[in-house]
Amino acid sequence: MPHISSQDNPRLKDAMRLLASSRERRKAGRCVLEGVHLVSVYLVRHGAPESLIVAGSAAANPEIDALTAAMPPTRVSTIDASVWTKLTQLPIDVGVLAVVPAPRPVFRHTAGFCLLLEDIQDPGNVGSILRSAAAAGVEQVFLSKGCAFAWSPKVLRAGQGGHFHLEIFEDVDLVDWARNFRGALIAAVAHGGQSLFEARLAAPIAVAVGNEGAGLSPALRAAATYRVSIPMPGGFESLNAAAAAAVCLFECARQGVRATGV
């Protein structure tokens, strides 16, 4: 595998540009995966990345060795520790980065278990929600234009590979989508809704979760079939958006909502 010693190397410059700029990631439709776990999940679900960059000191790691063995040799490069520190703020123990096209599913039809995210701006929250959605069996996630970019490094790290078990659609007009959904749209609201644990949750269903501070917009709340709130016997005012989403999605799963295939 070729060794990169200069920051002027085109492959390295490409990765640095994608890591540094959300605009570049959106424009190119590409992103950078960091660490063995994310790269391994991508490899299983989508095949070989465009390029794999390995910290030279990590090349002997058995997991990274397995990744490089599964790659065409021309797509794998090694770099020195000094170059790694200029490429990413992550510790060199992470060992591997991969440049990949951000999966862009073609919308065919609406699945039976969906999630809507409206203007959730914190990358950690978006990633955590996608991770919970994948674990709960959600099939499709629709993000409004005001959400953090699903394929940013912070979202990907928080998602822990959940992205690759979901169909993710960004920049969606959620109110318009809701008007055309032939199922129950459940609006998660902090107060005033029916108890989540008393609501009947059955597919086809979509759960809508709103902005960390403002919650769901009036228009999306109005488009919902009904609103649910999570009982809080501890008397606390509200939950973090990611925690609220997880509770709602796993209550759907507990009541038997299952993926139907898309």
Backbone as CSV, one residue per row, in Angstrom:
resi,resn,N_x,N_y,N_z,CA_x,CA_y,CA_z,C_x,C_y,C_z
1,MET,0.851,-1.193,0.000,0.000,0.000,0.000,0.889,1.247,0.000
2,PRO,0.507,2.283,-0.755,1.347,3.487,-0.825,1.397,4.224,0.511
3,HIS,2.530,4.886,0.747,2.712,5.676,1.965,2.665,7.160,1.604
4,ILE,1.873,7.934,2.379,1.737,9.369,2.146,2.552,10.107,3.204
5,SER,3.468,10.926,2.768,4.297,11.681,3.711,4.075,13.182,3.608
6,SER,3.326,13.617,2.593,3.117,15.046,2.374,1.642,15.407,2.450
7,GLN,1.359,16.550,3.086,-0.014,17.045,3.147,-0.538,17.471,1.783
8,ASP,0.347,17.607,0.823,-0.061,18.010,-0.519,-0.558,16.841,-1.360
9,ASN,-0.516,15.655,-0.812,-1.025,14.500,-1.538,-2.517,14.686,-1.824
10,PRO,-2.966,14.483,-3.065,-4.381,14.720,-3.416,-5.363,13.920,-2.563
11,ARG,-5.033,12.672,-2.269,-5.946,11.846,-1.469,-6.076,12.414,-0.058
12,LEU,-4.975,12.858,0.501,-4.999,13.418,1.843,-5.710,14.765,1.860
13,LYS,-5.440,15.594,0.868,-6.096,16.898,0.791,-7.606,16.741,0.650
14,ASP,-8.034,15.737,-0.094,-9.460,15.460,-0.264,-10.093,15.133,1.085
15,ALA,-9.461,14.256,1.853,-9.997,13.889,3.160,-10.015,15.074,4.116
16,MET,-8.956,15.884,4.102,-8.880,17.048,4.978,-9.977,18.053,4.648
17,ARG,-10.228,18.247,3.380,-11.272,19.182,2.959,-12.648,18.714,3.420
18,LEU,-12.917,17.438,3.302,-14.209,16.899,3.718,-14.381,16.946,5.230
19,LEU,-13.306,16.683,5.971,-13.387,16.748,7.425,-13.615,18.173,7.918
20,ALA,-13.065,19.138,7.203,-13.078,20.529,7.679,-14.351,21.286,7.338
21,SER,-15.083,20.869,6.302,-16.141,21.724,5.785,-17.444,20.977,5.533
22,SER,-18.497,21.396,6.245,-19.827,20.843,5.997,-20.295,21.187,4.589
23,ARG,-19.946,22.386,4.133,-20.325,22.794,2.785,-19.721,21.860,1.748
24,GLU,-18.443,21.494,1.941,-17.794,20.585,1.005,-18.454,19.208,1.031
25,ARG,-18.814,18.741,2.235,-19.460,17.428,2.340,-20.792,17.418,1.632
26,ARG,-21.577,18.475,1.836,-22.876,18.548,1.173,-22.713,18.658,-0.343
27,LYS,-21.792,19.505,-0.760,-21.571,19.737,-2.187,-21.106,18.461,-2.888
28,ALA,-20.184,17.752,-2.257,-19.613,16.557,-2.879,-20.468,15.310,-2.669
29,GLY,-21.368,15.352,-1.689,-22.142,14.153,-1.372,-21.263,13.037,-0.829
30,ARG,-20.198,13.423,-0.117,-19.231,12.461,0.400,-18.906,12.804,1.844
31,CYS,-18.354,11.849,2.579,-18.036,12.093,3.977,-16.868,11.214,4.384
32,VAL,-16.397,11.423,5.621,-15.259,10.680,6.146,-15.710,9.880,7.369
33,LEU,-15.432,8.598,7.351,-15.715,7.722,8.487,-14.447,7.575,9.315
34,GLU,-14.607,7.642,10.638,-13.460,7.608,11.534,-13.539,6.393,12.445
35,GLY,-12.526,5.548,12.397,-12.457,4.417,13.304,-12.897,3.104,12.682
36,VAL,-12.421,2.015,13.294,-12.658,0.669,12.763,-14.140,0.335,12.673
37,HIS,-14.905,0.670,13.725,-16.303,0.246,13.759,-17.098,0.830,12.593
38,LEU,-17.019,2.144,12.394,-17.786,2.769,11.315,-17.370,2.238,9.950
39,VAL,-16.069,2.119,9.753,-15.590,1.636,8.454,-16.035,0.195,8.226
40,SER,-15.996,-0.624,9.256,-16.405,-2.030,9.122,-17.881,-2.152,8.767
41,VAL,-18.724,-1.360,9.432,-20.159,-1.411,9.139,-20.422,-0.964,7.705
42,TYR,-19.749,0.099,7.287,-19.917,0.567,5.910,-19.495,-0.516,4.916
43,LEU,-18.383,-1.153,5.171,-17.859,-2.177,4.263,-18.855,-3.320,4.094
44,VAL,-19.479,-3.723,5.190,-20.454,-4.815,5.133,-21.710,-4.393,4.384
45,ARG,-22.184,-3.176,4.633,-23.469,-2.733,4.065,-23.352,-2.180,2.651
46,HIS,-22.210,-1.548,2.337,-22.111,-0.832,1.066,-20.880,-1.175,0.229
47,GLY,-19.979,-1.984,0.745,-18.785,-2.334,-0.021,-17.597,-1.444,0.308
48,ALA,-16.574,-1.544,-0.504,-15.305,-0.865,-0.230,-15.441,0.648,-0.319
49,PRO,-14.870,1.388,0.655,-14.821,2.853,0.567,-13.995,3.308,-0.632
50,GLU,-14.123,4.595,-0.958,-13.320,5.164,-2.042,-11.839,5.101,-1.696
51,SER,-11.516,5.417,-0.465,-10.123,5.354,-0.028,-10.061,5.081,1.467
52,LEU,-8.974,4.441,1.881,-8.750,4.113,3.279,-7.390,4.675,3.668
53,ILE,-7.360,5.459,4.751,-6.119,6.069,5.223,-5.807,5.504,6.600
54,VAL,-4.645,4.888,6.733,-4.278,4.180,7.954,-3.063,4.843,8.577
55,ALA,-3.156,5.117,9.879,-1.979,5.586,10.605,-0.963,4.457,10.627
56,GLY,0.259,4.745,10.210,1.260,3.701,10.076,1.425,2.847,11.308
57,SER,1.353,3.449,12.480,1.537,2.712,13.729,0.380,1.768,14.020
58,ALA,-0.750,1.978,13.345,-1.931,1.142,13.587,-2.068,0.019,12.567
59,ALA,-1.193,-0.024,11.596,-1.330,-0.992,10.512,-1.281,-2.438,11.008
60,ALA,-0.608,-2.664,12.136,-0.505,-4.023,12.666,-1.718,-4.442,13.490
61,ASN,-2.628,-3.504,13.762,-3.851,-3.836,14.491,-4.633,-4.889,13.697
62,PRO,-4.991,-6.030,14.300,-5.672,-7.091,13.544,-6.962,-6.635,12.878
63,GLU,-7.727,-5.770,13.558,-8.985,-5.298,12.966,-8.719,-4.419,11.753
64,ILE,-7.721,-3.550,11.856,-7.391,-2.684,10.722,-6.760,-3.509,9.604
65,ASP,-5.977,-4.496,9.963,-5.394,-5.387,8.962,-6.491,-6.097,8.177
66,ALA,-7.569,-6.493,8.867,-8.689,-7.152,8.187,-9.384,-6.195,7.221
67,LEU,-9.489,-4.924,7.617,-10.087,-3.933,6.725,-9.242,-3.749,5.466
68,THR,-7.956,-3.585,5.642,-7.093,-3.356,4.484,-7.082,-4.575,3.563
69,ALA,-7.198,-5.767,4.143,-7.217,-6.979,3.330,-8.472,-7.068,2.464
70,ALA,-9.548,-6.424,2.926,-10.803,-6.456,2.173,-10.899,-5.356,1.125
71,MET,-9.871,-4.508,1.066,-9.861,-3.364,0.159,-8.968,-3.618,-1.050
72,PRO,-9.304,-3.047,-2.216,-8.346,-3.034,-3.314,-7.083,-2.294,-2.860
73,PRO,-5.900,-2.856,-3.037,-4.669,-2.246,-2.512,-4.459,-0.799,-2.954
74,THR,-4.909,-0.451,-4.155,-4.691,0.904,-4.656,-5.501,1.946,-3.900
75,ARG,-6.483,1.513,-3.128,-7.319,2.454,-2.381,-6.830,2.672,-0.952
76,VAL,-5.770,1.999,-0.543,-5.288,2.064,0.833,-3.967,2.827,0.885
77,SER,-3.864,3.752,1.829,-2.623,4.507,2.037,-2.305,4.532,3.520
78,THR,-1.028,4.641,3.847,-0.602,4.817,5.236,0.001,6.210,5.402
79,ILE,-0.093,6.736,6.615,0.476,8.051,6.907,1.218,8.000,8.236
80,ASP,2.151,8.906,8.413,2.889,9.001,9.668,2.036,9.679,10.743
81,ALA,2.447,9.529,11.996,1.737,10.147,13.115,1.682,11.658,12.969
82,SER,2.740,12.261,12.472,2.766,13.724,12.333,1.738,14.202,11.324
83,VAL,1.492,13.431,10.299,0.479,13.783,9.300,-0.918,13.540,9.862
84,TRP,-1.086,12.449,10.615,-2.378,12.136,11.228,-2.866,13.294,12.105
85,THR,-1.988,13.864,12.911,-2.393,14.935,13.823,-2.828,16.195,13.082
86,LYS,-2.356,16.371,11.858,-2.781,17.511,11.046,-4.082,17.221,10.302
87,LEU,-4.377,15.939,10.165,-5.584,15.532,9.455,-6.807,15.558,10.356
88,THR,-6.664,15.094,11.594,-7.803,14.950,12.495,-7.387,15.214,13.934
89,GLN,-8.348,15.628,14.752,-8.100,15.847,16.175,-8.243,14.557,16.981
90,LEU,-8.690,13.504,16.343,-8.861,12.238,17.040,-7.502,11.616,17.352
91,PRO,-7.400,10.869,18.452,-6.121,10.244,18.799,-5.695,9.238,17.738
92,ILE,-4.401,9.035,17.644,-3.871,8.142,16.620,-4.325,6.700,16.837
93,ASP,-4.743,6.378,18.064,-5.256,5.033,18.338,-6.474,4.695,17.488
94,VAL,-7.218,5.727,17.037,-8.365,5.488,16.152,-7.895,4.740,14.913
95,GLY,-6.766,5.157,14.383,-6.038,4.344,13.431,-6.427,4.362,11.975
96,VAL,-7.684,4.670,11.668,-8.111,4.532,10.275,-9.230,5.520,9.940
97,LEU,-9.166,6.056,8.732,-10.206,6.918,8.183,-10.593,6.385,6.806
98,ALA,-11.843,6.584,6.428,-12.286,6.168,5.098,-13.109,7.277,4.458
99,VAL,-12.847,7.567,3.215,-13.657,8.504,2.441,-14.688,7.691,1.666
100,VAL,-15.958,8.065,1.829,-17.041,7.301,1.193,-18.084,8.258,0.618
101,PRO,-18.811,7.818,-0.395,-19.978,8.589,-0.811,-21.066,8.455,0.249
102,ALA,-21.693,9.559,0.619,-22.789,9.482,1.590,-23.957,8.752,0.928
103,PRO,-24.413,7.643,1.507,-25.516,6.901,0.882,-26.736,7.788,0.670
104,ARG,-27.247,7.772,-0.549,-28.422,8.572,-0.898,-29.494,7.643,-1.453
105,PRO,-30.348,7.111,-0.592,-31.363,6.173,-1.085,-32.351,6.864,-2.015
106,VAL,-32.830,6.119,-2.969,-33.876,6.611,-3.868,-35.218,6.332,-3.210
107,PHE,-36.013,7.369,-3.039,-37.302,7.178,-2.380,-38.240,6.395,-3.292
108,ARG,-38.732,5.270,-2.789,-39.667,4.443,-3.554,-41.075,4.531,-2.972
109,HIS,-41.190,4.261,-1.702,-42.463,4.413,-1.017,-42.188,4.544,0.473
110,THR,-43.171,5.010,1.201,-42.997,5.219,2.639,-43.086,3.898,3.376
111,ALA,-42.166,3.696,4.298,-42.122,2.462,5.083,-43.156,2.492,6.210
112,GLY,-43.216,1.389,6.944,-44.220,1.283,8.004,-43.789,1.863,9.339
113,PHE,-42.486,2.122,9.506,-41.986,2.656,10.773,-40.994,3.765,10.423
114,CYS,-41.428,5.009,10.640,-40.646,6.169,10.202,-40.393,7.124,11.374
115,LEU,-39.407,7.964,11.185,-39.065,8.987,12.163,-38.867,10.305,11.445
116,LEU,-39.470,11.363,11.993,-39.289,12.712,11.459,-38.498,13.531,12.474
117,LEU,-37.468,14.217,12.013,-36.681,15.099,12.876,-36.791,16.516,12.344
118,GLU,-37.282,17.404,13.193,-37.497,18.786,12.769,-36.532,19.729,13.480
119,ASP,-35.619,20.313,12.715,-34.711,21.363,13.192,-33.896,20.953,14.409
120,ILE,-33.480,19.703,14.477,-32.591,19.267,15.555,-31.175,19.613,15.125
121,GLN,-30.582,20.568,15.822,-29.357,21.200,15.344,-28.080,20.649,15.961
122,ASP,-28.180,19.995,17.087,-26.978,19.480,17.746,-26.548,18.168,17.074
123,PRO,-25.329,18.107,16.524,-24.889,16.894,15.835,-24.912,15.649,16.722
124,GLY,-24.550,15.817,18.002,-24.569,14.679,18.909,-25.967,14.119,19.097
125,ASN,-26.956,15.019,19.186,-28.339,14.565,19.315,-28.803,13.835,18.061
126,VAL,-28.503,14.401,16.896,-28.928,13.749,15.654,-28.309,12.352,15.551
127,GLY,-27.013,12.254,15.839,-26.360,10.948,15.768,-26.928,9.955,16.765
128,SER,-27.154,10.399,17.991,-27.714,9.509,19.015,-29.109,9.041,18.624
129,ILE,-29.901,9.946,18.043,-31.248,9.573,17.621,-31.188,8.548,16.496
130,LEU,-30.285,8.737,15.538,-30.174,7.766,14.452,-29.742,6.398,14.981
131,ARG,-28.871,6.402,15.970,-28.442,5.139,16.579,-29.629,4.442,17.242
132,SER,-30.424,5.189,18.001,-31.601,4.610,18.652,-32.623,4.141,17.620
133,ALA,-32.787,4.923,16.552,-33.752,4.565,15.512,-33.385,3.227,14.873
134,ALA,-32.109,3.054,14.562,-31.668,1.790,13.968,-31.910,0.630,14.926
135,ALA,-31.604,0.842,16.210,-31.768,-0.220,17.195,-33.235,-0.578,17.413
136,ALA,-34.126,0.410,17.291,-35.554,0.183,17.529,-36.264,-0.402,16.310
137,GLY,-35.587,-0.444,15.167,-36.204,-1.022,13.974,-36.824,-0.028,13.024
138,VAL,-36.548,1.267,13.222,-37.038,2.282,12.268,-36.437,1.993,10.894
139,GLU,-37.246,2.242,9.868,-36.780,1.972,8.509,-36.322,3.235,7.789
140,GLN,-37.076,4.320,7.949,-36.780,5.556,7.232,-36.777,6.734,8.200
141,VAL,-35.823,7.652,7.989,-35.735,8.873,8.785,-35.759,10.056,7.826
142,PHE,-36.607,11.032,8.131,-36.754,12.227,7.306,-36.350,13.442,8.132
143,LEU,-35.352,14.178,7.661,-34.827,15.331,8.381,-35.212,16.620,7.670
144,SER,-35.612,17.610,8.447,-35.934,18.919,7.869,-34.645,19.653,7.492
145,LYS,-34.804,20.737,6.763,-33.647,21.522,6.328,-32.870,22.112,7.499
146,GLY,-33.519,22.301,8.636,-32.866,22.909,9.781,-32.084,21.941,10.649
147,CYS,-32.047,20.666,10.285,-31.304,19.684,11.081,-29.812,19.727,10.764
148,ALA,-29.006,19.274,11.705,-27.589,19.080,11.451,-27.422,18.068,10.321
149,PHE,-26.374,18.257,9.524,-26.107,17.380,8.390,-25.834,15.962,8.898
150,ALA,-26.595,15.005,8.403,-26.523,13.640,8.923,-25.160,12.996,8.739
151,TRP,-24.392,13.471,7.747,-23.138,12.802,7.400,-21.915,13.593,7.858
152,SER,-22.083,14.461,8.851,-20.934,15.165,9.416,-20.187,14.218,10.346
153,PRO,-18.896,14.469,10.588,-18.133,13.565,11.464,-18.749,13.387,12.849
154,LYS,-19.229,14.466,13.468,-19.797,14.361,14.814,-21.070,13.523,14.828
155,VAL,-21.910,13.699,13.808,-23.141,12.903,13.733,-22.803,11.435,13.500
156,LEU,-21.858,11.189,12.610,-21.458,9.808,12.323,-20.877,9.132,13.563
157,ARG,-20.043,9.845,14.313,-19.460,9.243,15.518,-20.550,8.904,16.533
158,ALA,-21.493,9.821,16.728,-22.574,9.572,17.686,-23.508,8.475,17.199
159,GLY,-23.637,8.337,15.877,-24.532,7.324,15.315,-23.994,5.914,15.407
160,GLN,-22.682,5.754,15.528,-22.055,4.444,15.733,-22.484,3.391,14.703
161,GLY,-22.668,3.823,13.459,-23.018,2.879,12.405,-24.504,2.753,12.158
162,GLY,-25.324,3.406,12.982,-26.775,3.332,12.786,-27.220,3.857,11.431
163,HIS,-26.462,4.835,10.898,-26.781,5.394,9.590,-26.988,4.312,8.533
164,PHE,-26.151,3.275,8.600,-26.108,2.294,7.524,-27.168,1.211,7.660
165,HIS,-28.028,1.350,8.675,-29.173,0.461,8.839,-30.484,1.197,8.557
166,LEU,-30.396,2.411,8.073,-31.566,3.263,7.853,-31.554,3.834,6.446
167,GLU,-32.727,4.201,5.973,-32.818,5.060,4.796,-33.009,6.486,5.313
168,ILE,-32.048,7.359,5.006,-32.034,8.718,5.545,-32.281,9.708,4.415
169,PHE,-33.288,10.556,4.604,-33.633,11.572,3.610,-33.525,12.946,4.274
170,GLU,-32.758,13.837,3.663,-32.517,15.155,4.242,-33.237,16.247,3.457
171,ASP,-33.311,17.431,4.099,-33.911,18.627,3.491,-35.353,18.380,3.052
172,VAL,-36.098,17.691,3.902,-37.472,17.309,3.587,-38.448,18.347,4.138
173,ASP,-39.481,18.671,3.362,-40.595,19.489,3.852,-41.488,18.554,4.663
174,LEU,-41.315,18.562,5.981,-41.978,17.569,6.822,-43.488,17.742,6.870
175,VAL,-43.955,18.975,6.808,-45.408,19.201,6.832,-46.041,18.628,5.571
176,ASP,-45.420,18.878,4.443,-45.934,18.311,3.196,-45.879,16.787,3.242
177,TRP,-44.776,16.247,3.766,-44.652,14.796,3.886,-45.775,14.243,4.763
178,ALA,-46.034,14.908,5.881,-47.055,14.439,6.819,-48.433,14.410,6.195
179,ARG,-48.726,15.378,5.355,-50.045,15.441,4.719,-50.286,14.277,3.764
180,ASN,-49.200,13.678,3.294,-49.325,12.582,2.335,-49.083,11.206,2.954
181,PHE,-48.798,11.189,4.260,-48.501,9.925,4.922,-49.790,9.175,5.238
182,ARG,-49.869,7.933,4.822,-51.067,7.124,5.044,-50.887,6.240,6.274
183,GLY,-50.726,6.888,7.374,-50.551,6.188,8.639,-50.744,7.167,9.769
184,ALA,-50.402,6.759,10.976,-50.547,7.628,12.142,-49.254,8.406,12.350
185,LEU,-49.367,9.728,12.377,-48.222,10.582,12.687,-48.332,10.998,14.147
186,ILE,-47.343,10.610,14.934,-47.347,10.855,16.369,-46.384,12.001,16.668
187,ALA,-46.906,13.086,17.197,-46.085,14.241,17.548,-45.655,14.125,19.005
188,ALA,-44.358,14.079,19.246,-43.842,14.035,20.614,-43.762,15.465,21.144
189,VAL,-44.516,15.761,22.204,-44.535,17.100,22.794,-44.204,16.985,24.277
190,ALA,-43.598,18.025,24.810,-43.156,17.977,26.209,-44.323,17.912,27.177
191,HIS,-45.404,18.615,26.863,-46.532,18.700,27.793,-47.848,18.694,27.017
192,GLY,-48.886,18.191,27.655,-50.232,18.321,27.123,-50.679,17.235,26.185
193,GLY,-49.815,16.290,25.881,-50.218,15.202,25.005,-50.747,14.017,25.783
194,GLN,-51.299,13.049,25.062,-51.709,11.798,25.672,-50.470,11.079,26.203
195,SER,-50.609,10.363,27.307,-49.468,9.612,27.826,-48.959,8.651,26.758
196,LEU,-47.665,8.700,26.498,-47.067,7.806,25.511,-47.392,6.356,25.811
197,PHE,-47.432,5.998,27.086,-47.601,4.606,27.473,-49.061,4.156,27.449
198,GLU,-49.974,5.093,27.185,-51.392,4.747,27.028,-51.836,4.840,25.577
199,ALA,-50.998,5.398,24.729,-51.350,5.556,23.322,-51.223,4.211,22.602
200,ARG,-52.075,4.016,21.592,-51.985,2.814,20.760,-51.042,3.116,19.608
201,LEU,-49.958,2.376,19.534,-48.921,2.624,18.543,-48.806,1.404,17.636
202,ALA,-49.209,1.562,16.391,-49.201,0.442,15.453,-48.815,0.947,14.077
203,ALA,-48.148,0.108,13.318,-47.733,0.457,11.956,-48.960,0.497,11.031
204,PRO,-48.896,1.348,10.006,-47.818,2.291,9.673,-47.833,3.495,10.606
205,ILE,-46.647,3.873,11.058,-46.540,4.945,12.047,-45.291,5.763,11.791
206,ALA,-45.385,7.050,12.091,-44.235,7.952,12.035,-44.212,8.754,13.326
207,VAL,-43.048,8.846,13.938,-42.871,9.615,15.164,-42.118,10.889,14.818
208,ALA,-42.662,12.041,15.236,-42.029,13.331,14.957,-41.430,13.910,16.232
209,VAL,-40.145,14.265,16.158,-39.423,14.841,17.299,-38.867,16.185,16.865
210,GLY,-39.006,17.198,17.734,-38.671,18.556,17.342,-37.406,19.110,17.952
211,ASN,-37.175,20.356,17.642,-36.007,21.121,18.057,-35.784,21.063,19.563
212,GLU,-34.494,21.054,19.950,-34.121,20.914,21.352,-34.798,21.940,22.259
213,GLY,-34.964,23.175,21.786,-35.549,24.209,22.624,-37.012,24.486,22.323
214,ALA,-37.329,24.608,21.047,-38.674,25.023,20.635,-39.642,23.872,20.446
215,GLY,-39.141,22.649,20.328,-40.033,21.527,20.055,-40.498,21.538,18.611
216,LEU,-41.620,20.883,18.363,-42.168,20.812,17.012,-42.859,22.115,16.634
217,SER,-42.812,22.433,15.365,-43.490,23.638,14.876,-45.003,23.462,14.981
218,PRO,-45.745,24.571,15.114,-47.207,24.476,15.143,-47.772,23.760,13.924
219,ALA,-47.173,23.981,12.752,-47.684,23.360,11.527,-47.548,21.841,11.573
220,LEU,-46.423,21.337,12.084,-46.253,19.890,12.134,-47.097,19.280,13.245
221,ARG,-47.238,19.998,14.352,-48.139,19.495,15.403,-49.562,19.398,14.882
222,ALA,-49.977,20.387,14.095,-51.333,20.387,13.553,-51.551,19.255,12.565
223,ALA,-50.484,18.846,11.881,-50.604,17.771,10.886,-50.610,16.388,11.528
224,ALA,-50.296,16.306,12.817,-50.189,15.016,13.484,-51.547,14.382,13.736
225,THR,-51.562,13.069,13.784,-52.779,12.334,14.125,-53.133,12.585,15.588
226,TYR,-52.145,12.502,16.440,-52.319,12.907,17.844,-50.958,13.174,18.449
227,ARG,-50.982,13.770,19.642,-49.754,14.153,20.339,-49.563,13.276,21.559
228,VAL,-48.299,12.965,21.840,-48.005,12.169,23.022,-46.950,12.882,23.863
229,SER,-47.027,12.677,25.149,-46.027,13.201,26.079,-45.519,12.049,26.931
230,ILE,-44.266,12.129,27.326,-43.655,11.096,28.165,-43.914,11.445,29.625
231,PRO,-44.605,10.587,30.379,-44.832,10.870,31.801,-43.499,11.006,32.539
232,MET,-43.434,11.973,33.434,-42.200,12.208,34.182,-42.514,12.250,35.670
233,PRO,-42.586,11.072,36.303,-42.937,11.022,37.723,-41.932,11.727,38.620
234,GLY,-40.724,11.952,38.110,-39.736,12.665,38.911,-39.968,14.155,38.972
235,GLY,-40.929,14.645,38.175,-41.271,16.059,38.221,-40.377,16.956,37.412
236,PHE,-39.445,16.390,36.651,-38.550,17.212,35.843,-39.316,17.728,34.629
237,GLU,-38.852,18.876,34.104,-39.622,19.566,33.060,-39.612,18.849,31.728
238,SER,-38.460,18.346,31.283,-38.406,17.746,29.957,-37.164,16.875,29.825
239,LEU,-37.117,16.122,28.717,-35.974,15.281,28.402,-35.177,15.876,27.250
240,ASN,-33.907,15.527,27.182,-33.110,15.800,26.005,-33.790,15.191,24.775
241,ALA,-33.656,15.851,23.614,-34.324,15.381,22.394,-33.949,13.947,22.061
242,ALA,-32.675,13.604,22.237,-32.236,12.248,21.912,-32.858,11.230,22.861
243,ALA,-32.927,11.577,24.147,-33.531,10.664,25.117,-35.020,10.505,24.855
244,ALA,-35.703,11.614,24.561,-37.141,11.556,24.286,-37.420,10.697,23.058
245,ALA,-36.614,10.871,22.010,-36.798,10.074,20.804,-36.625,8.593,21.105
246,ALA,-35.598,8.253,21.890,-35.348,6.849,22.214,-36.526,6.239,22.971
247,VAL,-37.060,6.961,23.948,-38.196,6.447,24.721,-39.386,6.202,23.802
248,CYS,-39.687,7.163,22.933,-40.833,7.027,22.024,-40.653,5.859,21.060
249,LEU,-39.466,5.736,20.488,-39.238,4.680,19.492,-39.274,3.293,20.125
250,PHE,-38.722,3.165,21.313,-38.728,1.847,21.936,-40.095,1.494,22.525
251,GLU,-40.919,2.489,22.814,-42.303,2.181,23.179,-43.044,1.651,21.955
252,CYS,-42.761,2.234,20.784,-43.339,1.686,19.544,-42.904,0.229,19.379
253,ALA,-41.627,-0.035,19.572,-41.122,-1.396,19.427,-41.761,-2.330,20.455
254,ARG,-41.913,-1.833,21.684,-42.517,-2.677,22.730,-43.945,-3.051,22.370
255,GLN,-44.657,-2.138,21.716,-46.039,-2.411,21.333,-46.137,-3.201,20.029
256,GLY,-45.021,-3.568,19.476,-45.073,-4.486,18.344,-44.865,-3.865,16.980
257,VAL,-44.514,-2.574,16.912,-44.229,-1.984,15.612,-42.938,-2.606,15.084
258,ARG,-42.997,-3.146,13.887,-41.857,-3.820,13.302,-41.576,-3.282,11.905
259,ALA,-40.316,-3.370,11.502,-39.945,-2.978,10.151,-40.660,-3.892,9.163
260,THR,-41.116,-3.297,8.081,-41.842,-4.063,7.055,-41.007,-4.263,5.802
261,GLY,-39.839,-3.602,5.737,-39.026,-3.662,4.518,-39.384,-2.516,3.608
262,VAL,-38.382,-1.926,2.983,-38.611,-0.767,2.123,-38.041,-1.025,0.740
